């Protein structure tokens, strides 16, 4: 494969988006075909790299760059870096993304914006692939922002719908908060190291002599900021970008509302691409965080809390897509926590398996919504026999998400749980040792609840639902097979070692794979039983009335149902603080700036002119008298 092929992977979707926007939107099938061809071409080229990547004993990579901009002695390049880490992401983005494209041809059939939808999808894929292939911070930031724009277009696809427009704005603005810190962090790193290239920056930062050198000196040397401190601050700002894209607390609020977009968008953004960008970035620039135990600890604790926080909210929701959205938040928390626990390979493995079963779950939810025309699970029920293909693929993916052995979620998620008990530094941390396991129990609870309420029991739907067409069911079947096969078939000792080799950064700790021993399997089964059995007893067998449980734990239920009041706090912050501050600024502007400074200056000039105009009589005698009066006044002052 030639070195130009990564450029084909990157720019093929952009060409498709350009052609669709240029005028092919009038030809719906051709528009969809272009988007499909672009993403599957990328997958084919990425797959062709696999034999060479797996055969290499050392680090394997493809690199290339073109000069983008010169500013004095500084040269900015636009390049690509294809190594084990980016190869895995290429396969996930193009493979899972390609299946979602196929699904969308059936789901969006008959929609007036059919061609526009595929144009936006192609633009989004280009933006995400730019993040995956970038070899420097400036390039990744450009595509980081393009992903934000693309997601805005897709989330707000039904722009005439107020809730969709509001959700798109919320996603865009929330990400701008994180991206502002991300931008400042990039500039600080560039200032400190003189380069934005990941490889070159890593070499500079690995020097212990460099880290101890002063970056700033204030007060005659009484306060010195070393490069190590400078690195810590800049890496924390970089993590703000991760918190925005991967929806970590407290910048998580955009992701559940992003369900307003079409279901294929939900599957693409929230399973395989956009939200995974933050985790990928952490793995790519892991060299920034490895020297600092404090930074690693902050990342681990934020991830652990986000995982638990989102899982609790999912237990009370009834919107089938929002439950999956909060589930995605929870699993992203697991991945971020794993990176903080020095387990980037396990985080990337869970990112990969999660893309399979979570995409399948979103597509399954879309299939159900397509049939019953509602997102509310209380208006579903009894769909198992009517939609067997959707049910079985949904069930398999649910069990994979719950970590039931031997499905893929068991190997990847339990690998993360294994990390929480294998890190001595966090032995006394409740957030690390207890909450991740409790989160796993909650996951089994709310996912079992979803399956039971949606597919079992008595029918509560309206109309005449039916199974989705083959174009929608076939991708779900493939994804459910991957949700199974990505575990026992792929997670062998040889693949473990290969995965470790191509994803684990230099200098990180020992690899701790999960083995299917009796104790590990027993713990996984116990976790599943602790969550699934109560859910089935309450919502399946109805041995206990859910309303009774709700009354018994009313304050806790209200906390979870209202999303821990975080959205309400932000709403209050905007309404009571930001709006009132804006009113104060407006009052200052109107009274002080415009009223006093601008209009006051004009009034003084006008009044002064009016006074002086009285003495402009044109009479020479009056001018002489004024002149003599002035001379007399000056003489009097001198006396």
C-alpha positions in Angstrom: 0.0 0.0 0.0 1.4 3.4 -1.0 2.1 6.2 1.4 -0.6 8.3 -0.3 -3.4 5.9 0.9 -3.9 7.6 4.3 -4.7 10.8 2.4 -7.4 8.8 0.5 -8.8 7.6 3.8 -9.0 11.1 5.1 -10.2 13.1 2.1 -12.6 10.7 0.5 -15.4 11.6 2.9 -14.7 15.3 2.4 -14.9 14.9 -1.4 -18.2 13.0 -1.0 -19.6 15.8 1.3 -18.5 18.5 -1.2 -20.1 16.7 -4.2 -23.3 16.2 -2.3 -23.4 19.8 -1.2 -22.5 21.0 -4.7 -25.6 19.7 -6.3 -26.0 16.0 -5.9 -28.5 16.5 -3.2 -31.1 16.2 -5.9 -30.1 12.6 -6.4 -30.8 10.8 -3.1 -29.4 7.4 -3.9 -26.2 8.8 -5.5 -25.7 11.0 -2.4 -26.0 8.0 -0.1 -23.8 5.9 -2.4 -21.0 8.5 -2.3 -21.0 8.6 1.5 -21.0 4.8 1.7 -18.3 4.5 -0.8 -16.1 7.0 1.0 -16.3 5.4 4.4 -16.0 1.8 3.2 -13.0 2.8 1.0 -11.3 4.0 4.2 -12.1 0.8 6.0 -10.7 -1.3 3.1 -7.4 0.7 3.1 -7.1 0.5 6.9 -7.8 -3.2 6.9 -5.0 -3.6 4.4 -2.5 -2.3 7.0 -3.4 -5.0 9.5 -1.1 -7.8 8.3 2.0 -5.5 8.3 1.0 -4.0 11.7 0.5 -7.4 13.3 3.6 -8.9 11.8 6.0 -6.3 13.0 8.0 -7.1 16.2 8.5 -3.4 17.1 6.6 -0.2 16.7 4.9 0.1 13.2 3.9 3.4 11.7 3.3 5.3 8.5 4.0 9.0 8.5 3.7 11.8 6.0 3.2 15.5 5.9 2.9 18.6 3.7 3.8 22.1 4.6 0.7 24.0 5.6 1.9 27.4 6.8 5.2 29.2 7.4 5.5 32.1 9.9 9.0 33.2 10.2 11.2 30.4 11.4 8.1 28.3 12.4 6.7 25.8 10.0 3.2 24.3 10.5 2.6 20.9 8.8 -0.5 19.0 7.9 0.3 15.3 8.2 -0.8 11.9 9.2 0.4 9.3 11.7 -0.8 5.8 11.2 0.3 3.5 14.0 -1.3 0.8 16.1 -3.4 3.2 18.1 -4.8 5.2 15.1 -5.2 1.9 13.1 -7.6 0.6 15.7 -9.6 3.9 15.6 -9.6 3.8 11.8 -11.2 0.4 11.8 -13.7 1.4 14.4 -14.7 4.7 12.8 -14.9 3.4 9.3 -16.2 -0.1 10.1 -18.9 0.7 12.6 -19.5 4.0 10.8 -20.0 2.1 7.6 -22.6 -0.2 9.1 -24.4 2.8 10.5 -24.4 4.4 7.0 -26.0 1.2 5.7 -28.6 1.3 8.5 -29.3 5.0 7.7 -30.3 4.2 4.1 -33.3 2.4 5.5 -34.0 4.5 8.5 -34.0 7.8 6.7 -35.9 6.6 3.6 -38.6 9.0 2.7 -37.1 11.9 4.8 -37.0 15.2 3.0 -33.5 15.9 4.0 -32.1 12.4 3.0 -29.2 13.7 0.8 -28.4 16.5 3.2 -28.2 13.9 6.0 -25.6 11.9 4.2 -23.7 15.0 3.2 -23.4 15.9 6.9 -22.5 12.3 7.8 -19.6 12.4 5.3 -18.4 15.7 6.7 -18.5 14.3 10.2 -16.5 11.2 9.2 -13.9 13.4 7.6 -13.7 15.5 10.7 -13.3 12.5 13.0 -10.7 10.8 10.7 -8.7 14.0 10.9 -8.4 13.6 14.6 -7.4 10.0 14.3 -4.7 10.6 11.7 -3.3 13.9 13.1 0.3 14.0 14.0 0.3 17.4 15.7 -1.8 19.4 18.1 -2.7 22.2 15.7 -4.1 19.7 13.1 -6.0 17.8 15.8 -7.5 21.1 17.0 -8.8 22.0 13.6 -10.5 18.7 13.2 -11.7 18.8 16.8 -13.6 22.0 16.0 -14.8 20.5 12.7 -16.3 17.6 14.7 -18.1 20.2 16.8 -19.6 21.9 13.7 -20.5 18.6 12.1 -22.2 17.3 15.3 -24.1 20.6 15.5 -25.5 20.1 12.0 -26.4 16.4 12.7 -27.9 16.9 16.2 -29.9 19.9 14.9 -30.8 18.0 11.7 -34.6 18.6 12.4 -33.9 22.3 12.8 -37.6 23.3 12.6 -38.1 21.4 15.9 -37.3 23.7 18.8 -35.9 20.9 21.0 -33.5 19.8 18.3 -32.2 23.3 17.7 -31.8 23.8 21.4 -29.9 20.5 21.8 -27.6 21.4 18.9 -26.8 24.8 20.5 -26.3 23.2 23.9 -23.8 20.6 22.5 -22.0 23.3 20.5 -21.7 25.8 23.4 -20.8 23.2 26.1 -18.0 21.9 23.9 -16.7 25.4 23.4 -16.1 25.7 27.1 -13.9 22.6 27.1 -12.3 23.6 23.8 -11.3 27.0 25.1 -9.1 25.3 27.7 -7.9 22.9 25.1 -6.8 25.7 22.8 -4.9 27.5 25.7 -3.2 24.2 26.7 -2.0 23.7 23.1 -0.6 27.2 22.9 1.2 26.7 26.3 2.7 23.4 25.2 3.9 24.9 21.9 5.4 27.9 23.7 7.2 25.6 26.2 8.5 23.0 23.7 8.7 24.8 20.5 6.8 22.2 18.6 3.2 20.9 18.2 4.3 17.5 16.7 3.4 14.6 19.1 6.7 12.7 18.5 8.9 15.7 18.8 7.1 17.0 21.9 7.3 13.6 23.6 11.1 13.6 23.1 11.5 17.0 24.6 9.3 16.2 27.6 11.0 12.9 28.4 14.1 14.9 29.4 14.4 15.2 33.1 16.7 18.2 32.7 14.1 20.0 30.7 11.4 19.4 33.3 13.4 21.0 36.1 14.3 24.1 34.1 12.4 27.3 35.0 9.6 28.4 32.7 8.9 31.7 34.4 10.5 33.7 37.2 8.5 36.3 39.1 9.5 38.8 41.8 13.2 38.5 41.2 13.2 34.8 41.5 11.2 34.5 44.6 8.5 32.5 42.7 9.6 30.2 40.0 7.4 28.1 37.7 9.3 25.2 36.3 8.6 23.4 33.0 7.2 20.6 35.1 4.6 22.9 36.7 4.0 24.5 33.3 3.4 21.0 31.8 0.9 20.1 34.6 -1.2 23.2 34.0 -1.2 22.8 30.2 -2.1 19.1 30.4 -4.9 20.0 32.7 -6.2 22.4 30.1 -5.8 19.8 27.4 -8.0 17.5 29.6 -10.7 20.2 29.5 -11.1 19.4 25.8 -11.4 15.7 26.7 -14.1 16.5 29.2 -16.1 18.3 26.6 -15.9 15.8 23.8 -16.1 12.7 25.9 -18.8 14.3 28.1 -17.1 13.9 31.5 -18.6 15.6 34.6 -19.3 18.5 34.7 -19.3 19.1 30.9 -21.6 16.1 30.3 -24.9 17.9 30.0 -24.9 18.1 26.2 -24.8 14.4 25.4 -28.2 13.2 26.6 -30.0 16.1 24.9 -28.1 15.2 21.7 -30.6 12.4 21.3 -32.8 14.9 19.4 -30.9 14.0 16.2 -31.9 11.0 14.0 -31.0 7.7 15.6 -28.1 6.9 13.1 -26.5 10.1 14.4 -26.9 8.9 18.0 -25.2 5.7 17.1 -22.4 7.3 15.1 -21.6 10.2 17.5 -22.2 8.4 20.8 -20.9 4.9 20.1 -18.0 5.0 17.7 -16.7 8.5 16.9 -17.2 11.9 18.6 -17.4 10.8 22.3 -14.5 8.4 21.7 -12.3 11.3 20.5 -11.5 12.4 24.0 -10.4 8.9 25.1 -8.3 8.5 22.0 -6.6 11.9 22.6 -5.7 10.8 26.2 -4.1 7.7 24.8 -2.3 9.7 22.0 -0.8 12.3 24.4 -0.4 10.0 27.4 3.2 11.2 27.6 1.8 14.5 29.0 0.2 12.8 32.0 2.5 10.0 32.8 5.1 12.1 34.7 2.4 13.5 37.1 0.7 11.2 39.6 -1.6 14.1 40.5 -2.8 14.5 37.0 -3.4 10.7 36.7 -5.3 10.7 39.9 -7.6 13.6 38.8 -8.3 11.8 35.6 -9.1 8.5 37.3 -11.4 10.1 39.9 -13.3 12.2 37.4 -13.8 9.2 35.2 -15.0 7.0 38.2 -17.5 9.6 39.4 -18.8 10.2 35.9 -19.4 6.5 35.4 -21.4 6.2 38.7 -23.2 9.5 38.3 -24.5 8.7 34.8 -25.5 5.1 35.7 -27.7 6.4 38.6 -29.6 8.7 36.3 -30.2 5.9 33.7 -32.1 3.9 36.3 -35.0 6.4 36.4 -35.3 7.4 32.7 -38.0 6.1 30.3 -36.8 7.6 27.0 -35.1 4.6 25.4 -32.4 6.7 23.7 -31.7 8.8 26.7 -31.0 5.7 28.8 -28.5 4.6 26.2 -27.0 8.1 26.2 -26.5 8.0 30.0 -25.1 4.5 29.6 -22.6 5.9 27.1 -21.6 8.6 29.6 -21.1 5.8 32.2 -18.9 3.7 29.9 -16.8 6.7 28.9 -16.2 7.3 32.5 -14.8 3.8 32.8 -12.5 4.4 29.8 -11.2 7.7 31.2 -10.7 6.1 34.6 -8.7 3.3 33.0 -6.4 5.9 31.4 -5.9 7.5 34.8 -5.1 4.1 36.3 -2.3 3.7 33.7 -4.4 1.3 31.6 -4.6 2.9 28.1 -4.6 -0.4 26.4 -7.6 -1.6 28.5 -9.3 1.7 27.9 -8.8 1.4 24.1 -10.0 -2.2 24.2 -13.2 -1.2 26.0 -13.6 1.7 23.5 -13.5 -0.9 20.7 -15.9 -3.4 22.1 -18.2 -0.7 23.4 -18.4 0.7 19.8 -19.8 -2.7 18.7 -22.5 -3.3 21.3 -23.5 0.3 22.0 -23.9 1.0 18.2 -26.1 -2.1 18.0 -28.1 -0.9 21.0 -28.7 2.5 19.5 -29.6 1.0 16.1 -32.0 -1.4 17.9 -33.6 1.5 19.7 -34.0 3.3 16.4 -35.6 0.2 15.0 -38.1 0.1 17.8 -38.8 3.9 17.5 -39.2 3.4 13.7 -41.9 0.8 14.4 -43.9 2.3 17.3 -43.2 6.1 16.6 -42.3 6.9 20.2 -39.2 7.0 22.5 -41.2 6.3 25.6 -40.7 2.7 26.8 -44.0 2.9 28.7 -45.7 2.9 25.2 -43.9 -0.2 24.0 -43.9 -3.7 25.5 -44.6 -7.0 23.9 -42.3 -6.4 20.9 -40.3 -9.6 21.2 -42.4 -11.7 18.8 -43.2 -8.8 16.4 -39.6 -7.7 16.0 -37.5 -10.9 16.6 -34.4 -9.7 14.7 -34.3 -6.4 16.7 -35.0 -8.2 20.0 -32.2 -10.8 19.7 -29.5 -8.4 18.6 -30.6 -6.0 21.3 -30.5 -8.7 23.9 -27.0 -9.9 22.9 -25.7 -6.4 23.0 -27.3 -5.7 26.3 -25.6 -8.8 27.8 -22.3 -7.7 26.3 -22.7 -4.3 27.9 -23.6 -5.9 31.2 -20.3 -7.8 31.1 -21.8 -11.3 31.0 -19.1 -13.9 30.3 -17.9 -14.8 27.7 -19.2 -11.8 25.7 -16.8 -8.9 24.8 -18.0 -6.6 27.5 -16.8 -9.1 30.1 -13.2 -9.0 28.8 -13.0 -5.3 28.4 -15.0 -3.8 31.2 -13.9 -6.4 33.8 -10.4 -5.6 32.6 -11.0 -2.0 33.8 -12.5 -3.3 37.1 -9.4 -5.4 37.5 -7.4 -2.2 37.3 -9.3 -0.7 40.2 -8.2 -3.4 42.6 -4.7 -3.7 41.2 -3.6 -0.1 41.9 -2.1 0.1 45.4 -2.0 3.9 45.3 -5.9 4.0 45.3 -6.5 1.3 47.9 -8.2 3.9 50.2 -10.1 5.7 47.5 -13.9 4.9 47.6 -14.3 6.4 44.2 -11.9 3.9 42.6 -12.4 0.7 44.6 -16.1 0.7 45.2 -18.0 2.9 42.8 -16.9 1.2 39.6 -18.2 -2.2 40.8 -21.4 -0.5 42.0 -21.7 1.1 38.6 -21.5 -2.3 36.9 -24.4 -3.5 39.1 -26.5 -0.4 38.2 -25.7 -1.1 34.5 -27.1 -4.6 34.7 -30.2 -3.1 36.5 -31.1 -0.4 34.0 -30.3 -2.5 30.9 -32.4 -5.4 32.1 -35.2 -2.9 32.9 -35.0 -1.6 29.4 -35.2 -5.0 27.7 -38.1 -6.2 29.9 -40.2 -3.0 29.6 -39.6 -2.7 25.8 -39.8 -6.2 24.5 -41.6 -8.3 27.2 -44.9 -8.1 28.9 -48.2 -6.9 27.5 -48.3 -4.7 24.4 -48.7 -1.0 25.2 -48.0 0.4 21.8 -50.4 2.0 19.3 -50.8 1.1 15.7 -49.3 -2.0 14.0 -45.5 -2.2 14.5 -43.5 -4.6 12.3 -39.9 -5.7 11.9 -37.5 -3.2 10.3 -36.3 -3.7 6.7 -33.2 -5.8 6.0 -31.1 -2.7 5.5 -31.6 -1.9 9.2 -31.6 -5.3 10.7 -28.4 -6.6 8.8 -26.0 -4.0 10.4 -27.5 -4.9 13.8 -26.8 -8.6 13.2 -23.2 -7.9 12.2 -22.6 -5.7 15.3 -24.2 -8.2 17.6 -21.8 -10.9 16.2 -18.9 -8.6 16.8 -20.2 -8.0 20.3 -19.8 -11.7 20.9 -16.7 -12.4 18.8 -14.6 -9.5 20.1 -14.4 -11.3 23.4 -13.5 -15.0 23.4 -12.4 -15.3 19.8 -10.2 -12.2 19.7 -9.1 -11.9 23.3 -6.5 -14.7 23.1 -3.0 -14.5 24.5 -1.4 -13.6 21.2 -4.0 -10.9 20.5 -3.6 -9.6 24.0 0.1 -9.2 23.5 -0.4 -7.6 20.0 -3.0 -5.2 21.4 -0.7 -4.3 24.2 2.2 -3.7 21.8 0.4 -1.4 19.4 -1.7 0.6 21.9 0.4 0.9 25.1 2.6 4.1 25.3 6.3 3.8 26.1 7.1 4.0 29.8 3.6 3.0 31.1 3.1 0.3 33.7 2.7 -3.5 33.4 -0.2 -4.9 31.4 -2.8 -6.7 33.4 -5.1 -8.8 31.2 -8.3 -10.4 32.3 -8.4 -14.2 32.2 -11.5 -16.3 32.3 -10.7 -18.0 35.6 -13.4 -19.3 37.9 -13.0 -16.4 40.4 -13.3 -13.7 37.7 -16.2 -15.3 36.0 -17.9 -15.8 39.3 -17.5 -12.2 40.2 -18.9 -11.1 36.8 -21.9 -13.4 37.2 -22.5 -12.1 40.7 -22.5 -8.5 39.5 -24.9 -9.4 36.7 -27.2 -11.2 39.1 -27.2 -8.3 41.6 -28.4 -5.9 39.0 -30.5 -8.0 36.6 -32.5 -10.1 39.1 -34.1 -7.1 41.0 -34.9 -5.4 37.7 -36.7 -8.6 36.4 -38.5 -9.1 39.7 -39.9 -5.5 39.6 -40.5 -4.9 35.9 -40.9 -8.5 34.6 -42.7 -10.5 37.3 -44.0 -7.3 39.0 -43.6 -8.8 42.4 -43.1 -5.3 43.7 -44.9 -2.2 42.4 -42.3 0.3 41.0 -44.5 3.1 42.5 -44.0 1.7 46.0 -40.2 1.7 45.5 -40.3 5.2 44.2 -42.3 6.4 47.3 -39.9 4.6 49.6 -36.8 6.3 48.2 -38.5 9.5 47.0 -35.5 11.9 47.7 -33.0 9.6 46.0 -35.3 8.9 43.1 -36.0 12.6 42.7 -32.2 13.2 42.7 -31.6 10.7 40.0 -34.7 11.6 37.9 -33.7 15.2 37.9 -30.1 14.3 36.8 -28.7 15.4 40.2 -30.1 18.9 39.4 -26.9 19.7 37.4 -28.9 20.9 34.4 -31.1 22.9 36.8 -28.0 24.5 38.3 -26.7 25.4 34.9 -30.1 26.9 34.0 -30.1 28.9 37.2 -26.5 30.0 36.5 -27.5 31.3 33.1 -30.8 32.8 34.1 -29.9 34.3 37.5 -26.2 35.0 37.2 -25.3 35.4 33.6 -28.5 37.2 32.6 -28.4 39.5 35.6 -24.7 40.2 35.0 -25.6 40.9 31.4 -28.4 43.3 32.6 -25.9 45.0 34.9 -23.4 45.4 32.0 -26.1 46.8 29.8 -27.1 49.3 32.6 -23.5 50.4 32.9 -23.2 50.7 29.2 -26.4 52.7 28.9 -25.9 55.0 31.9 -22.2 55.4 32.3 -20.7 54.7 28.9 -23.4 56.0 26.6 -25.1 58.4 29.1 -22.1 60.0 30.8 -19.1 59.4 28.6 -20.5 59.5 25.1 -23.6 61.7 25.5 -22.0 63.7 28.3 -19.0 64.6 26.2 -21.3 65.6 23.4 -23.4 67.7 25.7 -20.4 69.5 27.1 -19.1 70.2 23.6 -22.5 71.4 22.5 -23.0 73.6 25.6 -19.6 75.1 25.3 -20.1 75.9 21.7 -23.4 77.5 22.5 -21.7 79.8 25.1 -18.8 80.7 22.8 -21.2 81.4 20.0 -22.7 84.3 21.9 -19.4 86.1 21.7 -19.0 85.5 18.0 -20.8 88.8 17.1 -18.6 90.0 14.3 -18.0 93.4 16.1 -14.3 94.4 16.2 -15.1 96.6 19.3 -16.4 93.6 21.3 -13.3 91.5 20.3 -11.0 94.3 21.5 -12.8 94.6 24.8 -12.5 90.8 25.3 -8.8 91.0 24.5 -8.2 93.8 26.9 -10.2 91.9 29.6 -8.0 88.9 29.0 -4.8 90.9 29.3 -6.0 92.5 32.5 -6.8 89.0 34.0 -3.3 87.8 33.2 -1.7 90.9 34.7 -3.8 90.4 37.8 -2.7 86.8 38.1 1.0 87.8 37.8 0.5 90.3 40.7 
